[in-house]
């Protein structure tokens, strides 16, 4: 394929030896452009850093032999971690016993309690403290920070007003956990994020002449910091800042960081080869709303349409609960349904709800801040739209039926309908896509009357509408015309 003028400009900028940032819109040939760069200079060693292992495996089949294709974890892996990574699964309860959480905190006697946002008391068992501490370690591992601090402790629904008490319980355990994980004979299970952080803290030098970073808009700070330190190499970061949708789990936009830290030029790939002008126009509505400078040009040869769809190939949802609702509707109608990523997340949510319904605590991250299912109901009604979808699903169907439905899923190859959250749809595409109605319209601000959309929600909608190649039903996003402001 002949390069577009934008692709030719990118290859020429590489040839000038410049560090470079490429803003590449949805379906705009970023991988093809990186391959053009690699093929333009067979004399230099290059390292392509992929977003996940599947992309890395595909890249190894299509990039020239002068390019090493790995994930960030692949760069960091050392065979000495193998045995620790293969240990049997360790529950939060087992981890709490192994680390002896009560001794770390000096707890003698009764289980500590904290006040919930609804006024009740939440028992902070060793299991729950350990779960929160491990979440904290994960957030620390995603950061470029050298030490664990209170800022790494997640903010949990239902426990926002008792933040200070939560920090006092969690921070010492998180620090003890990280100290343990750095030992070869750790009592806690090692995971991939842990050894990536240890590698990053060692300030490694990657043996390469050129670094090609893909999906840079969702690169964790820990990896971005390593790549910024590779001053001996030419660095090229490629991605789409408008598709940054994982900031909630520690990922940041490395494209901005590269421009800021390296002072390098930023070029654009705006010609989409995935869809035609009709879908590109829908995508541009969201790009304009979130203040992105990029605008997509649809591929004239693609006959894309926008409008209601009776039988889409894929339905994209805002939440796991919304996705499970569609799954249950499809199964009830006798259809073969697949869920991208499988039913594990849904089952864990259902089991957590079942525990709360039975008066038992749960360590599920979305629900561990609540003392009972009634508390979840009340909080969802007053505070949180996404939890409202979950409550409706659980109360209508019950945890048992939801787990059974998750077990009834088929593979994507066998499916008549594919269901996905918008987050899991990233990097995917289907001929005909419908956006589900759990993409809720933001409510008007009570003081100003402005309808304010969080910027990341706008980015997520942009990702969702750009998964369609031929047909898009974005009726559920019709509320976009009512949005009057965007917030960070």
Buried (B, 14 or more C-beta within 10 A) or exposed (E): EEBBEBBEBBBEBBEEEBBBBBBBBBBBBBBBBBBBBBEEBEEBEBBBBBBEEEBBEEBBEEBEEBBBBBBBBBBBBEEEBEEBEEEEEBEBBBBBBBBEBBEBBEBEEEEBBBEBBBEBEBEBBBBBBBBBBBBBBBBBBBBBBEEBBBEBBBEBBBBEBBBEBBBEBBBBBBBBBBEBBEEEEBBBBBBBBBBBBBBBBEEEEBEBBBBBBBBBBBBBBBBBBBBBBBEEBBBBBBBBBBBBBBBEBBBBBBBBBBBEBBEBEBBBBBBBBBBBBBBBBBBBBBBEBBEBEBBBBBBEEBEBBBEEBEEBBBBBBBBBBBBBBBBBBBBEEEBBBBBBBEBEBBBBBBBBBBBBBEEEBBBBBBBBBBBBBEBBBBBBEEBBBBBBBBBBBBEEBBBEBBBBBBEBBBEEEEBBBBBBBBBBBBEBBBEBBBBBBBBBBBEEEEEEEEBBBEBBBBBBBBBBBBBBBBBBBBEBBEEBEEBEEBEE
